[in-house]
């Protein structure tokens, strides 16, 4: 009977070291060893008996954990920063044993729902556009937004060689006296600074940006910087969502 094997990048991601995409980069760049031999082939499969090391540190499979945090402003969606700026894991690391990583990124000054986990497989599904997981943002922009702008956001805009588009868009509020608008966007993509770039391409500057929902997750009563562990039911909802929406 042949032994069950899994792709090397999946094993690394499931260990909590990093995401599957970054694990692939590590393999290609020669940072991964299997049974003390450098492996650079992405198709490599390993069994539970194989020894896998990243940067010469043998990985061990961690129990998956899942946390939601209300990301504050002036905080990086990262685990470390070479400029010593605040990172989102600073809020959790003194209190939890496991290494966790943000699922996707929110800009430095963007607030709201952020998931942190060591489950690389779920992370990959939640951030990949083909799984159709909603990321819902509310932006406060300078200027009076109108219906043709909404249509353009859903049709898509070109910015720096990338096609950026919203799945849905609607105007929440317009304040003509202050010359500002609040607009809700639903995205499946997760490009760098995507929301701000989309508005900038239409001539609007974003004054505030908040992610209200990620998949099935909302903040509830969490204040900026506060976090909590997900319930088993919430984790199952996220997993079910990726299975239902795969395109």
HUJOSUL-V261629 format. One line per field, one symbol per residue. ss: DSSP state (h for helix, s for strand, l for the rest). phi: phi as a letter, one per 20 degrees, with the letter a starting at -180 (. if undefined). psi: psi as a letter, one per 30 degrees, with the letter a starting at -180 (. if undefined). Layout:
ss=???
phi=???
psi=???
This chain:
ss=lllllsshhhhhhhlllllhhhhhhhhhlllsssllssllllllsslllllsssllsslllllllssssssllllsllllllllllsllhhhhlllllllssllllllllsssssssllhhhhhhhhlhhhlllssssssssllllhhhhhhhhhlsssllssslllssssssssllllssssssssllllllhhhhhhhhlllssssssssssllssllllllllsssllhhhhhhhhhhhhhhll
phi=.fefccfgfffffffnfaffffffffffenedcdlmdfccefefdcdfefedcdlmdfecfeffcbcdceffflceebdabfdmefdffgfdgfdcefeccfemcdggdedofbecbdefffggffeegfemefcdcdddceodfcfffggffffoceblndedbdfbbbeebcdffelccdcdcdddfbfglgfffffffenddeebbceebcmeecfmefegnebbeffgffffffffffffegd
psi=kkkkllkeeeeeeffgealeeeeeeeeegggkkjhgkkkgkffkkllffkkkkkhgjklkklkklkkkkjkllhkkilflkfgglklefffeefflelklkkjakklegklakkkklgjeeeeeeefkfffhkkjkkkkjlkljkleeeeeeeeeklkjhgkjklkelklkekkjeefhlkkkkkklflhlkheeeeeeefggkkkekkkjekjcgklfbgklkflllklleeeeeeeeeeeeefk.
